[in-house]
Amino acid sequence: MENLVILDVGSNSVRMAINQIQNDGSYREIKRVKSDSRLSEGMGTKKILQEVAMKRTIASLADFKDIYSQYSHVNVIGIATAAVRQAINSADFLNRVKQRIGIEIQVLSGDEEAYYDYVGVVNRLGIKNCLILDIGGASCELVAVKKGKDTNLISIPIGAVNLSERFHLADRISGSNLFNAQFHIRKEFAQVDWLSQSRRQPLVLLGGANRTLARINRKRQNMSRIDAIHGYHLSYEQVNRTFLNLLRGNMKHRQQIPGLETDRADIIVGGLMPLVVLMDYLDTKKYISLKWCSGGNYY
């Protein structure tokens, strides 16, 4: 029996999942831990990982090592996504991780990250035709699925953290900043020539911001298990109503919204903007929220 440990170094959070692999090949998850280390914070247009963010992330990984070291027969796999992929000083960060916890981190390409999103969706939802949208901290992945096949996929360097920082969406949001952010996102989408072929297709939503969107709406509907969002459906009206409520006040107002984690209040508007822009861009009226891990979605 083996304990497979997967470390996912995302742009907004780092996660650890421990899966117990039986001799017959079956497995079950026995431990899952998350830390909001926000590695991509302050990267800016120069794409430089900041010292404080790196130290914070490496400390979280060291804490994870303290946990998985208590298990026997451990095999550890580490992956990283957009923040490390985009950073010009990624080699320094990866070397420091190896020195501290002794693990080689594999950096996924944008296409690999999008492909793993696709594998997870088709295996867990069984949906045949849709557009997958995974919004992370420093990128969003788009995958067009037709007849169960990934016909097109791409990773775009816009996400909850970098949009929030670039367009000042953390606290009270001005009309000009909101407009500039929307305009920027539309320009990014316009460069994806195959995206228009997914008009009016259902959206499958992945990533932390989309999970938060689902939890807010489940809380509003007085559902007892707000985290039970796998396969949860959202309407066009629900998405717009929630987004408008987020825009009405400042960060303190957002921190008080039921279902919204307080440490996500400063990036939730930026995190949902790609979805809000995309649903009008493609005239999409049907959404599906899937509980899944942002970045490295193969575990």
Backbone as CSV, one residue per row, in Angstrom:
resi,resn,N_x,N_y,N_z,CA_x,CA_y,CA_z,C_x,C_y,C_z
1,MET,0.848,-1.205,0.000,0.000,0.000,0.000,0.880,1.250,0.000
2,GLU,0.530,2.201,-0.846,1.316,3.430,-0.993,0.451,4.638,-0.659
3,ASN,1.084,5.646,-0.086,0.418,6.925,0.152,0.954,7.933,-0.862
4,LEU,0.100,8.323,-1.800,0.485,9.279,-2.840,0.157,10.690,-2.371
5,VAL,1.186,11.518,-2.271,1.028,12.904,-1.843,1.188,13.804,-3.057
6,ILE,0.207,14.665,-3.294,0.298,15.617,-4.397,0.283,17.029,-3.828
7,LEU,1.331,17.785,-4.146,1.456,19.179,-3.744,1.163,20.050,-4.952
8,ASP,0.195,20.928,-4.819,-0.239,21.795,-5.912,0.102,23.235,-5.543
9,VAL,1.131,23.790,-6.200,1.560,25.165,-5.938,0.830,26.085,-6.904
10,GLY,-0.300,26.618,-6.457,-1.099,27.506,-7.293,-0.714,28.957,-7.107
11,SER,-1.345,29.815,-7.868,-1.022,31.235,-7.825,-1.604,31.928,-6.605
12,ASN,-2.736,31.420,-6.107,-3.382,32.016,-4.946,-3.252,31.144,-3.703
13,SER,-3.156,29.835,-3.884,-3.077,28.934,-2.737,-2.208,27.726,-3.060
14,VAL,-1.729,27.075,-2.021,-1.049,25.793,-2.177,-1.901,24.743,-1.480
15,ARG,-1.940,23.562,-2.084,-2.798,22.488,-1.573,-2.005,21.195,-1.492
16,MET,-2.446,20.367,-0.565,-1.888,19.026,-0.455,-3.029,18.027,-0.372
17,ALA,-2.919,16.956,-1.159,-3.856,15.845,-1.064,-3.066,14.570,-0.860
18,ILE,-3.485,13.764,0.108,-2.863,12.463,0.349,-3.887,11.386,0.002
19,ASN,-3.516,10.539,-0.954,-4.387,9.459,-1.390,-3.751,8.118,-1.061
20,GLN,-4.512,7.268,-0.426,-4.040,5.930,-0.074,-4.326,4.989,-1.239
21,ILE,-3.263,4.435,-1.848,-3.390,3.548,-3.001,-3.354,2.099,-2.528
22,GLN,-4.421,1.364,-2.801,-4.481,-0.035,-2.393,-3.753,-0.916,-3.406
23,ASN,-3.480,-2.148,-3.014,-2.760,-3.080,-3.884,-3.528,-3.406,-5.158
24,ASP,-4.865,-3.289,-5.119,-5.666,-3.587,-6.311,-5.815,-2.376,-7.230
25,GLY,-5.145,-1.261,-6.893,-5.199,-0.062,-7.723,-6.246,0.943,-7.313
26,SER,-7.153,0.574,-6.423,-8.160,1.521,-5.939,-7.510,2.514,-4.971
27,TYR,-8.175,3.626,-4.721,-7.590,4.634,-3.841,-8.691,5.399,-3.115
28,ARG,-8.301,6.034,-2.027,-9.216,6.933,-1.323,-8.412,8.084,-0.729
29,GLU,-8.999,9.247,-0.747,-8.330,10.414,-0.173,-8.433,10.359,1.342
30,ILE,-7.309,10.509,2.005,-7.313,10.441,3.461,-6.949,11.776,4.107
31,LYS,-6.444,12.723,3.333,-6.081,14.020,3.905,-6.065,15.076,2.806
32,ARG,-6.608,16.249,3.107,-6.546,17.392,2.180,-6.321,18.655,2.997
33,VAL,-5.319,19.451,2.612,-4.978,20.677,3.337,-4.755,21.800,2.330
34,LYS,-5.151,23.002,2.707,-4.992,24.171,1.843,-4.396,25.323,2.640
35,SER,-3.536,26.107,1.977,-2.999,27.321,2.573,-3.063,28.443,1.545
36,ASP,-3.636,29.566,1.932,-3.757,30.702,1.009,-2.470,31.522,1.027
37,SER,-1.453,31.016,0.366,-0.131,31.654,0.417,0.034,32.779,-0.606
38,ARG,-0.852,32.829,-1.592,-0.890,33.903,-2.600,0.483,34.185,-3.211
39,LEU,1.022,33.183,-3.875,2.360,33.277,-4.466,2.459,34.377,-5.514
40,SER,1.390,34.627,-6.251,1.455,35.602,-7.348,1.293,37.048,-6.890
41,GLU,1.130,37.264,-5.600,0.927,38.623,-5.100,2.121,39.516,-5.433
42,GLY,1.833,40.657,-6.055,2.868,41.642,-6.343,3.762,41.336,-7.524
43,MET,3.448,40.309,-8.314,4.299,39.973,-9.468,4.331,41.100,-10.492
44,GLY,3.203,41.770,-10.674,3.128,42.888,-11.606,3.405,42.486,-13.044
45,THR,3.537,43.476,-13.895,3.761,43.213,-15.317,5.160,42.672,-15.589
46,LYS,6.094,42.858,-14.642,7.449,42.329,-14.822,7.530,40.846,-14.492
47,LYS,6.475,40.306,-13.901,6.377,38.865,-13.599,7.531,38.377,-12.717
48,ILE,7.693,39.044,-11.596,8.730,38.674,-10.634,8.072,38.189,-9.352
49,LEU,8.366,36.950,-8.956,7.874,36.451,-7.676,8.510,37.254,-6.555
50,GLN,7.676,37.740,-5.632,8.176,38.580,-4.553,8.694,37.738,-3.385
51,GLU,9.695,38.271,-2.692,10.353,37.538,-1.613,9.365,37.098,-0.524
52,VAL,8.512,38.005,-0.105,7.563,37.675,0.963,6.629,36.554,0.528
53,ALA,6.148,36.633,-0.706,5.232,35.604,-1.213,5.932,34.254,-1.339
54,MET,7.187,34.262,-1.784,7.932,33.003,-1.888,8.148,32.378,-0.515
55,LYS,8.557,33.189,0.456,8.788,32.668,1.811,7.499,32.092,2.388
56,ARG,6.396,32.789,2.154,5.095,32.352,2.662,4.716,30.994,2.069
57,THR,4.945,30.846,0.773,4.583,29.615,0.076,5.482,28.459,0.501
58,ILE,6.775,28.708,0.588,7.716,27.653,1.001,7.435,27.221,2.435
59,ALA,7.062,28.168,3.289,6.708,27.815,4.669,5.487,26.901,4.701
60,SER,4.518,27.165,3.835,3.323,26.314,3.761,3.693,24.911,3.294
61,LEU,4.585,24.827,2.308,5.021,23.518,1.828,5.791,22.758,2.915
62,ALA,6.555,23.484,3.702,7.281,22.839,4.810,6.296,22.304,5.853
63,ASP,5.231,23.060,6.110,4.186,22.583,7.027,3.536,21.318,6.473
64,PHE,3.305,21.298,5.162,2.732,20.101,4.543,3.672,18.898,4.722
65,LYS,4.987,19.147,4.576,5.954,18.056,4.729,5.891,17.471,6.138
66,ASP,5.712,18.336,7.138,5.588,17.850,8.516,4.402,16.888,8.641
67,ILE,3.360,17.138,7.846,2.172,16.284,7.902,2.408,14.964,7.178
68,TYR,2.866,15.041,5.909,2.972,13.788,5.156,4.149,12.918,5.616
69,SER,5.099,13.518,6.325,6.218,12.724,6.845,5.773,11.743,7.924
70,GLN,4.577,11.945,8.451,4.061,11.052,9.485,3.506,9.753,8.892
71,TYR,3.376,9.717,7.556,2.839,8.537,6.892,3.978,7.666,6.367
72,SER,3.704,6.392,6.219,4.700,5.463,5.679,4.465,5.248,4.190
73,HIS,5.502,4.743,3.508,5.407,4.414,2.076,4.840,5.599,1.278
74,VAL,5.525,6.728,1.405,5.047,7.970,0.782,5.736,8.215,-0.549
75,ASN,4.935,8.573,-1.558,5.446,9.030,-2.850,4.906,10.432,-3.074
76,VAL,5.809,11.414,-3.212,5.402,12.814,-3.287,5.576,13.351,-4.705
77,ILE,4.529,13.960,-5.239,4.558,14.611,-6.542,4.202,16.082,-6.340
78,GLY,5.014,16.967,-6.882,4.741,18.395,-6.774,4.537,19.025,-8.139
79,ILE,3.503,19.844,-8.258,3.262,20.563,-9.511,3.027,22.047,-9.207
80,ALA,3.318,22.889,-10.191,3.089,24.322,-10.067,2.415,24.818,-11.338
81,THR,1.692,25.916,-11.199,0.919,26.414,-12.340,1.314,27.842,-12.713
82,ALA,0.347,28.710,-12.941,0.582,29.968,-13.655,1.645,30.879,-13.042
83,ALA,1.596,31.098,-11.731,2.542,32.052,-11.130,3.983,31.637,-11.391
84,VAL,4.289,30.362,-11.162,5.652,29.878,-11.385,5.950,29.815,-12.876
85,ARG,4.985,29.417,-13.655,5.158,29.318,-15.111,5.508,30.675,-15.716
86,GLN,4.898,31.739,-15.232,5.079,33.073,-15.806,6.290,33.813,-15.243
87,ALA,6.730,33.451,-14.050,7.751,34.237,-13.352,9.124,34.117,-13.993
88,ILE,9.821,35.240,-14.088,11.172,35.222,-14.654,12.196,34.680,-13.646
89,ASN,11.818,34.651,-12.367,12.719,34.113,-11.338,12.200,32.789,-10.793
90,SER,11.503,32.033,-11.641,10.935,30.757,-11.190,12.022,29.756,-10.785
91,ALA,13.168,29.773,-11.490,14.239,28.821,-11.176,14.729,29.003,-9.739
92,ASP,14.844,30.243,-9.309,15.271,30.525,-7.939,14.264,29.962,-6.944
93,PHE,12.986,30.198,-7.204,11.940,29.683,-6.317,11.971,28.157,-6.253
94,LEU,12.064,27.502,-7.396,12.056,26.040,-7.443,13.274,25.459,-6.726
95,ASN,14.426,26.102,-6.875,15.627,25.638,-6.176,15.462,25.754,-4.660
96,ARG,14.836,26.828,-4.230,14.619,27.026,-2.793,13.638,26.006,-2.235
97,VAL,12.632,25.674,-3.030,11.687,24.638,-2.606,12.414,23.301,-2.450
98,LYS,13.260,22.978,-3.431,13.990,21.707,-3.370,14.910,21.650,-2.159
99,GLN,15.597,22.757,-1.866,16.492,22.792,-0.716,15.736,22.640,0.597
100,ARG,14.529,23.231,0.664,13.773,23.235,1.932,13.031,21.924,2.164
101,ILE,12.377,21.387,1.112,11.558,20.192,1.350,12.008,18.970,0.545
102,GLY,13.028,19.166,-0.318,13.608,18.022,-1.021,12.781,17.484,-2.167
103,ILE,11.939,18.323,-2.749,11.044,17.876,-3.816,11.284,18.686,-5.092
104,GLU,11.347,17.993,-6.228,11.389,18.659,-7.537,9.960,18.981,-7.948
105,ILE,9.682,20.241,-8.163,8.342,20.667,-8.572,8.263,20.712,-10.095
106,GLN,7.271,20.045,-10.659,7.038,20.078,-12.100,6.147,21.274,-12.430
107,VAL,6.586,22.107,-13.357,5.800,23.270,-13.769,4.953,22.884,-14.974
108,LEU,3.653,22.943,-14.808,2.755,22.601,-15.899,2.705,23.725,-16.919
109,SER,2.663,23.382,-18.183,2.413,24.376,-19.223,0.942,24.774,-19.153
110,GLY,0.598,25.875,-19.810,-0.795,26.290,-19.842,-1.689,25.243,-20.477
111,ASP,-1.210,24.629,-21.558,-1.998,23.587,-22.233,-2.182,22.364,-21.340
112,GLU,-1.144,22.001,-20.590,-1.263,20.854,-19.682,-2.286,21.141,-18.588
113,GLU,-2.243,22.353,-18.054,-3.194,22.719,-17.004,-4.627,22.650,-17.539
114,ALA,-4.844,23.184,-18.733,-6.177,23.137,-19.338,-6.599,21.696,-19.624
115,TYR,-5.658,20.877,-20.085,-5.993,19.490,-20.408,-6.423,18.720,-19.162
116,TYR,-5.738,18.929,-18.040,-6.126,18.241,-16.817,-7.504,18.694,-16.339
117,ASP,-7.836,19.967,-16.570,-9.205,20.413,-16.307,-10.198,19.574,-17.107
118,TYR,-9.902,19.405,-18.377,-10.779,18.626,-19.264,-10.943,17.192,-18.774
119,VAL,-9.833,16.537,-18.423,-9.891,15.149,-17.959,-10.778,15.033,-16.719
120,GLY,-10.601,15.972,-15.781,-11.404,15.932,-14.566,-12.882,16.122,-14.832
121,VAL,-13.219,17.041,-15.723,-14.624,17.335,-16.002,-15.319,16.163,-16.692
122,VAL,-14.709,15.633,-17.744,-15.381,14.565,-18.483,-15.499,13.297,-17.649
123,ASN,-14.530,13.068,-16.759,-14.594,11.874,-15.921,-15.592,12.006,-14.784
124,ARG,-15.761,13.211,-14.255,-16.623,13.394,-13.092,-18.032,13.841,-13.457
125,LEU,-18.181,14.593,-14.529,-19.509,15.069,-14.910,-20.120,14.280,-16.054
126,GLY,-19.279,13.734,-16.902,-19.787,12.990,-18.042,-20.483,13.862,-19.068
127,ILE,-20.216,15.162,-19.058,-20.844,16.078,-20.000,-20.162,15.977,-21.364
128,LYS,-20.934,16.060,-22.437,-20.406,15.849,-23.782,-20.102,17.143,-24.528
129,ASN,-20.864,18.192,-24.268,-20.682,19.461,-24.984,-20.725,20.617,-23.986
130,CYS,-19.641,21.368,-23.911,-19.579,22.480,-22.961,-18.327,23.302,-23.231
131,LEU,-18.209,24.402,-22.498,-16.976,25.181,-22.446,-16.530,25.196,-20.996
132,ILE,-15.319,24.737,-20.737,-14.770,24.731,-19.383,-14.039,26.040,-19.137
133,LEU,-14.321,26.667,-17.992,-13.640,27.891,-17.585,-13.082,27.691,-16.182
134,ASP,-11.768,27.671,-16.078,-11.075,27.530,-14.793,-10.371,28.850,-14.500
135,ILE,-10.837,29.561,-13.465,-10.250,30.858,-13.118,-9.360,30.684,-11.897
136,GLY,-8.067,30.887,-12.081,-7.112,30.787,-10.988,-6.642,32.159,-10.542
137,GLY,-5.519,32.191,-9.839,-5.005,33.455,-9.338,-4.295,34.283,-10.386
138,ALA,-3.607,33.614,-11.345,-2.826,34.341,-12.341,-3.134,33.917,-13.773
139,SER,-4.092,33.020,-13.953,-4.459,32.605,-15.310,-5.869,32.050,-15.307
140,CYS,-6.442,31.968,-16.487,-7.686,31.208,-16.626,-7.538,30.296,-17.835
141,GLU,-8.081,29.102,-17.694,-8.001,28.094,-18.747,-9.370,27.925,-19.381
142,LEU,-9.368,27.793,-20.704,-10.591,27.578,-21.469,-10.432,26.303,-22.282
143,VAL,-11.448,25.449,-22.224,-11.430,24.204,-22.996,-12.789,24.029,-23.665
144,ALA,-12.794,23.920,-24.985,-14.022,23.616,-25.719,-14.167,22.106,-25.813
145,VAL,-15.309,21.588,-25.350,-15.579,20.144,-25.373,-16.759,19.882,-26.299
146,LYS,-16.519,19.036,-27.297,-17.584,18.647,-28.227,-17.580,17.133,-28.389
147,LYS,-18.740,16.539,-28.169,-18.905,15.077,-28.227,-17.897,14.385,-27.313
148,GLY,-17.622,15.027,-26.168,-16.742,14.449,-25.166,-15.264,14.634,-25.424
149,LYS,-14.893,15.314,-26.515,-13.490,15.507,-26.880,-13.075,16.969,-26.685
150,ASP,-11.814,17.157,-26.287,-11.288,18.513,-26.137,-10.850,19.023,-27.511
151,THR,-11.706,19.795,-28.151,-11.414,20.260,-29.507,-10.457,21.442,-29.530
152,ASN,-10.504,22.277,-28.495,-9.584,23.413,-28.381,-9.353,23.715,-26.907
153,LEU,-8.150,24.185,-26.604,-7.860,24.598,-25.227,-6.786,25.666,-25.219
154,ILE,-6.804,26.482,-24.163,-5.840,27.574,-24.047,-5.762,28.034,-22.600
155,SER,-4.618,28.600,-22.231,-4.448,29.257,-20.945,-4.170,30.732,-21.208
156,ILE,-4.900,31.613,-20.539,-4.772,33.061,-20.721,-4.249,33.667,-19.417
157,PRO,-3.272,34.554,-19.464,-2.646,35.071,-18.237,-3.458,36.145,-17.518
158,ILE,-4.715,35.857,-17.232,-5.544,36.746,-16.417,-6.176,35.907,-15.314
159,GLY,-6.172,36.439,-14.094,-6.731,35.691,-12.984,-7.132,36.608,-11.849
160,ALA,-7.604,36.017,-10.767,-8.162,36.777,-9.658,-7.164,37.754,-9.040
161,VAL,-5.925,37.310,-8.859,-4.942,38.162,-8.182,-4.399,39.233,-9.117
162,ASN,-3.949,38.838,-10.314,-3.331,39.856,-11.176,-4.347,40.872,-11.710
163,LEU,-5.586,40.463,-11.951,-6.611,41.435,-12.361,-6.928,42.400,-11.219
164,SER,-7.043,41.864,-10.007,-7.373,42.709,-8.852,-6.282,43.742,-8.593
165,GLU,-5.024,43.326,-8.733,-3.915,44.258,-8.500,-3.800,45.280,-9.624
166,ARG,-3.880,44.830,-10.852,-3.661,45.728,-11.993,-4.749,46.788,-12.112
167,PHE,-6.004,46.410,-11.820,-7.117,47.340,-12.030,-7.742,47.824,-10.721
168,HIS,-7.056,47.632,-9.614,-7.465,48.171,-8.308,-8.900,47.751,-7.953
169,LEU,-9.092,46.436,-7.901,-10.422,45.888,-7.642,-10.559,45.338,-6.226
170,ALA,-9.604,45.619,-5.358,-9.597,44.999,-4.034,-10.615,45.618,-3.084
171,ASP,-10.734,46.928,-3.093,-11.593,47.591,-2.114,-12.788,48.219,-2.836
172,ARG,-13.014,49.514,-2.663,-14.102,50.154,-3.402,-13.670,50.331,-4.858
173,ILE,-14.560,49.998,-5.775,-14.190,49.914,-7.187,-14.817,51.058,-7.969
174,SER,-13.983,51.821,-8.678,-14.493,52.924,-9.487,-15.017,52.400,-10.818
175,GLY,-15.902,53.190,-11.431,-16.450,52.811,-12.730,-15.376,52.690,-13.792
176,SER,-14.376,53.587,-13.744,-13.321,53.553,-14.761,-12.457,52.303,-14.627
177,ASN,-12.144,51.907,-13.388,-11.341,50.692,-13.194,-12.112,49.448,-13.626
178,LEU,-13.400,49.434,-13.321,-14.230,48.298,-13.737,-14.286,48.208,-15.257
179,PHE,-14.489,49.336,-15.902,-14.551,49.365,-17.365,-13.224,48.920,-17.977
180,ASN,-12.113,49.436,-17.449,-10.804,49.074,-17.998,-10.517,47.581,-17.840
181,ALA,-10.913,47.017,-16.714,-10.721,45.584,-16.503,-11.554,44.772,-17.490
182,GLN,-12.815,45.146,-17.670,-13.681,44.445,-18.617,-13.146,44.549,-20.041
183,PHE,-12.668,45.732,-20.395,-12.130,45.946,-21.743,-10.901,45.066,-21.980
184,HIS,-10.043,44.983,-20.970,-8.836,44.159,-21.074,-9.197,42.681,-21.250
185,ILE,-10.147,42.209,-20.482,-10.551,40.804,-20.571,-11.165,40.503,-21.931
186,ARG,-12.003,41.399,-22.417,-12.615,41.193,-23.738,-11.546,41.137,-24.832
187,LYS,-10.521,41.947,-24.712,-9.418,41.905,-25.686,-8.724,40.554,-25.657
188,GLU,-8.526,40.006,-24.466,-7.892,38.689,-24.345,-8.767,37.616,-24.987
189,PHE,-10.063,37.657,-24.722,-10.970,36.667,-25.300,-11.047,36.805,-26.823
190,ALA,-10.995,38.048,-27.321,-11.111,38.282,-28.760,-9.950,37.668,-29.542
191,GLN,-8.826,37.434,-28.862,-7.674,36.839,-29.535,-7.775,35.321,-29.660
192,VAL,-8.774,34.727,-29.000,-8.981,33.276,-29.075,-9.971,33.011,-30.207
193,ASP,-9.470,32.700,-31.392,-10.319,32.666,-32.580,-11.397,31.590,-32.544
194,TRP,-11.171,30.501,-31.802,-12.151,29.415,-31.761,-13.225,29.614,-30.690
195,LEU,-13.063,30.637,-29.862,-13.968,30.803,-28.724,-15.410,31.053,-29.162
196,SER,-15.596,31.762,-30.269,-16.958,32.070,-30.739,-17.742,30.819,-31.106
197,GLN,-17.051,29.702,-31.349,-17.735,28.459,-31.684,-18.453,27.851,-30.480
198,SER,-18.176,28.382,-29.290,-18.814,27.878,-28.068,-19.984,28.750,-27.619
199,ARG,-20.512,29.572,-28.518,-21.659,30.413,-28.180,-22.821,29.554,-27.693
200,ARG,-23.407,30.017,-26.581,-24.597,29.404,-25.989,-24.384,27.966,-25.510
201,GLN,-23.125,27.572,-25.353,-22.835,26.268,-24.778,-22.861,26.383,-23.241
202,PRO,-23.210,25.310,-22.539,-23.122,25.348,-21.072,-21.687,25.600,-20.630
203,LEU,-21.530,26.330,-19.540,-20.213,26.568,-18.961,-20.002,25.655,-17.762
204,VAL,-18.868,25.011,-17.710,-18.457,24.260,-16.520,-17.417,25.116,-15.812
205,LEU,-17.689,25.469,-14.573,-16.882,26.445,-13.854,-15.973,25.775,-12.829
206,LEU,-14.681,26.080,-12.905,-13.684,25.557,-11.977,-12.920,26.716,-11.335
207,GLY,-12.242,26.428,-10.246,-11.401,27.437,-9.614,-12.033,28.027,-8.367
208,GLY,-11.204,28.660,-7.548,-11.643,29.170,-6.257,-12.734,30.216,-6.329
209,ALA,-12.634,31.162,-7.269,-13.654,32.202,-7.377,-15.007,31.611,-7.740
210,ASN,-14.997,30.649,-8.656,-16.254,30.024,-9.063,-16.849,29.165,-7.956
211,ARG,-15.998,28.502,-7.175,-16.507,27.756,-6.022,-17.148,28.709,-5.017
212,THR,-16.519,29.866,-4.820,-17.082,30.858,-3.909,-18.421,31.362,-4.419
213,LEU,-18.523,31.597,-5.710,-19.787,32.014,-6.322,-20.888,31.006,-6.005
214,ALA,-20.572,29.729,-6.126,-21.564,28.683,-5.835,-21.936,28.687,-4.359
215,ARG,-20.938,28.819,-3.480,-21.228,28.798,-2.047,-22.108,29.972,-1.629
216,ILE,-21.848,31.155,-2.188,-22.672,32.326,-1.872,-24.126,32.062,-2.241
217,ASN,-24.335,31.477,-3.411,-25.710,31.230,-3.858,-26.370,30.093,-3.090
218,ARG,-25.621,29.080,-2.727,-26.192,28.005,-1.909,-26.565,28.527,-0.524
219,LYS,-25.756,29.430,0.011,-26.075,30.044,1.303,-27.333,30.889,1.181
220,ARG,-27.448,31.639,0.109,-28.628,32.475,-0.109,-29.897,31.624,-0.220
221,GLN,-29.745,30.420,-0.749,-30.888,29.523,-0.895,-31.140,28.687,0.362
222,ASN,-30.409,29.008,1.443,-30.558,28.323,2.727,-30.295,26.820,2.631
223,MET,-29.369,26.439,1.756,-28.988,25.030,1.665,-28.074,24.686,2.833
224,SER,-28.273,23.522,3.409,-27.544,23.153,4.620,-26.070,22.873,4.359
225,ARG,-25.740,22.343,3.192,-24.353,21.997,2.875,-23.864,22.922,1.753
226,ILE,-23.320,24.064,2.118,-22.955,25.037,1.090,-21.730,24.602,0.298
227,ASP,-20.935,23.655,0.835,-19.757,23.182,0.115,-20.065,22.027,-0.828
228,ALA,-21.280,21.529,-0.818,-21.656,20.418,-1.699,-22.032,20.966,-3.075
229,ILE,-21.029,21.457,-3.796,-21.303,22.198,-5.024,-21.018,21.409,-6.296
230,HIS,-20.589,20.162,-6.162,-20.323,19.355,-7.357,-21.607,19.198,-8.175
231,GLY,-21.578,19.675,-9.421,-22.744,19.568,-10.279,-23.827,20.585,-10.000
232,TYR,-23.563,21.544,-9.112,-24.551,22.574,-8.764,-24.746,23.530,-9.940
233,HIS,-26.004,23.809,-10.289,-26.311,24.663,-11.427,-26.539,26.114,-10.993
234,LEU,-26.027,27.024,-11.787,-26.233,28.453,-11.578,-26.859,29.050,-12.829
235,SER,-27.750,29.994,-12.639,-28.365,30.666,-13.787,-27.625,31.962,-14.101
236,TYR,-27.898,32.477,-15.276,-27.351,33.770,-15.707,-27.731,34.856,-14.700
237,GLU,-28.979,34.846,-14.260,-29.468,35.851,-13.317,-28.754,35.748,-11.973
238,GLN,-28.503,34.528,-11.503,-27.805,34.360,-10.228,-26.391,34.923,-10.283
239,VAL,-25.696,34.663,-11.370,-24.335,35.165,-11.513,-24.324,36.688,-11.506
240,ASN,-25.197,37.301,-12.282,-25.247,38.763,-12.360,-25.650,39.385,-11.031
241,ARG,-26.642,38.793,-10.363,-27.100,39.336,-9.082,-25.986,39.295,-8.051
242,THR,-25.259,38.196,-8.017,-24.156,38.060,-7.061,-23.049,39.061,-7.365
243,PHE,-22.705,39.206,-8.637,-21.632,40.122,-9.017,-21.997,41.572,-8.675
244,LEU,-23.231,41.962,-8.934,-23.669,43.326,-8.606,-23.614,43.581,-7.105
245,ASN,-23.963,42.576,-6.312,-23.896,42.720,-4.864,-22.449,42.905,-4.409
246,LEU,-21.526,42.208,-5.048,-20.112,42.359,-4.708,-19.598,43.755,-5.048
247,LEU,-20.152,44.358,-6.076,-19.694,45.678,-6.522,-20.255,46.816,-5.679
248,ARG,-21.328,46.573,-4.942,-22.040,47.659,-4.266,-21.233,48.311,-3.154
249,GLY,-20.404,47.562,-2.483,-19.687,48.127,-1.345,-18.187,47.986,-1.470
250,ASN,-17.519,48.148,-0.352,-16.069,48.005,-0.319,-15.691,46.602,0.156
251,MET,-14.409,46.400,0.450,-13.959,45.083,0.858,-14.613,44.656,2.174
252,LYS,-14.801,45.592,3.097,-15.443,45.262,4.371,-16.857,44.745,4.138
253,HIS,-17.566,45.357,3.210,-18.910,44.880,2.860,-18.850,43.458,2.321
254,ARG,-17.886,43.179,1.454,-17.798,41.848,0.863,-17.436,40.789,1.903
255,GLN,-16.639,41.176,2.887,-16.250,40.219,3.930,-17.450,39.734,4.742
256,GLN,-18.540,40.486,4.709,-19.726,40.138,5.488,-20.754,39.346,4.684
257,ILE,-20.465,39.074,3.419,-21.406,38.331,2.583,-21.345,36.852,2.965
258,PRO,-22.466,36.253,3.343,-22.470,34.835,3.717,-21.995,33.946,2.565
259,GLY,-21.113,33.021,2.883,-20.576,32.111,1.879,-19.265,32.561,1.277
260,LEU,-18.856,33.808,1.527,-17.602,34.345,0.985,-16.538,34.351,2.072
261,GLU,-15.420,33.656,1.812,-14.328,33.637,2.774,-13.723,35.030,2.891
262,THR,-13.450,35.464,4.103,-12.954,36.830,4.300,-11.625,37.068,3.605
263,ASP,-10.770,36.016,3.516,-9.455,36.213,2.891,-9.529,36.223,1.368
264,ARG,-10.723,36.034,0.809,-10.903,36.110,-0.639,-11.649,37.391,-1.041
265,ALA,-12.054,38.194,-0.071,-12.888,39.359,-0.357,-12.191,40.384,-1.251
266,ASP,-10.857,40.461,-1.170,-10.135,41.458,-1.957,-9.873,41.022,-3.394
267,ILE,-10.099,39.744,-3.709,-9.833,39.278,-5.078,-11.061,38.645,-5.734
268,ILE,-12.209,38.653,-5.051,-13.371,37.958,-5.604,-13.944,38.676,-6.827
269,VAL,-13.928,40.000,-6.845,-14.433,40.718,-8.025,-13.552,40.414,-9.234
270,GLY,-12.233,40.522,-9.059,-11.313,40.179,-10.140,-11.444,38.728,-10.548
271,GLY,-11.716,37.857,-9.573,-11.843,36.440,-9.863,-13.081,36.077,-10.660
272,LEU,-14.150,36.860,-10.507,-15.379,36.557,-11.230,-15.510,37.325,-12.543
273,MET,-14.681,38.329,-12.745,-14.817,39.146,-13.951,-14.660,38.365,-15.252
274,PRO,-13.718,37.407,-15.363,-13.654,36.633,-16.611,-14.960,35.909,-16.915
275,LEU,-15.625,35.389,-15.887,-16.910,34.716,-16.095,-17.980,35.703,-16.532
276,VAL,-18.072,36.834,-15.858,-19.106,37.825,-16.173,-18.945,38.342,-17.604
277,VAL,-17.698,38.599,-17.996,-17.445,39.055,-19.367,-17.741,37.945,-20.369
278,LEU,-17.311,36.732,-20.041,-17.469,35.622,-20.980,-18.927,35.268,-21.228
279,MET,-19.762,35.323,-20.197,-21.147,34.895,-20.398,-21.896,35.848,-21.320
280,ASP,-21.529,37.120,-21.339,-22.126,38.036,-22.310,-21.444,37.921,-23.667
281,TYR,-20.152,37.690,-23.644,-19.394,37.544,-24.892,-19.923,36.384,-25.728
282,LEU,-20.347,35.312,-25.054,-20.813,34.116,-25.756,-22.318,33.902,-25.650
283,ASP,-23.025,34.850,-24.997,-24.482,34.728,-24.839,-24.839,33.383,-24.211
284,THR,-24.125,33.054,-23.147,-24.324,31.779,-22.463,-25.291,31.967,-21.310
285,LYS,-26.268,31.090,-21.200,-27.301,31.222,-20.175,-27.291,30.084,-19.161
286,LYS,-26.481,29.068,-19.352,-26.503,27.912,-18.476,-25.108,27.660,-17.918
287,TYR,-25.032,27.440,-16.613,-23.753,27.242,-15.956,-23.810,26.000,-15.082
288,ILE,-22.688,25.375,-14.906,-22.561,24.257,-13.980,-21.329,24.512,-13.141
289,SER,-21.473,24.453,-11.829,-20.326,24.628,-10.956,-19.853,23.264,-10.489
290,LEU,-18.565,23.028,-10.628,-17.983,21.737,-10.282,-16.960,21.912,-9.178
291,LYS,-17.094,21.161,-8.100,-16.107,21.242,-7.023,-14.851,20.508,-7.450
292,TRP,-13.777,21.272,-7.578,-12.527,20.707,-8.097,-11.415,21.648,-7.705
293,CYS,-10.210,21.224,-7.809,-9.090,22.037,-7.350,-8.540,22.883,-8.480
294,SER,-8.358,24.177,-8.216,-7.783,25.054,-9.235,-6.298,24.760,-9.368
295,GLY,-5.871,24.570,-10.619,-4.463,24.305,-10.861,-4.131,22.856,-10.603
296,GLY,-3.561,22.152,-11.589,-3.170,20.781,-11.376,-4.348,19.894,-11.076
297,ASN,-5.402,19.977,-11.881,-6.667,19.351,-11.532,-6.700,17.856,-11.769
298,TYR,-5.526,17.213,-11.755,-5.551,15.800,-12.000,-5.586,14.975,-10.723
299,TYR,-5.766,15.611,-9.577,-5.896,14.788,-8.370,-7.236,14.988,-7.709
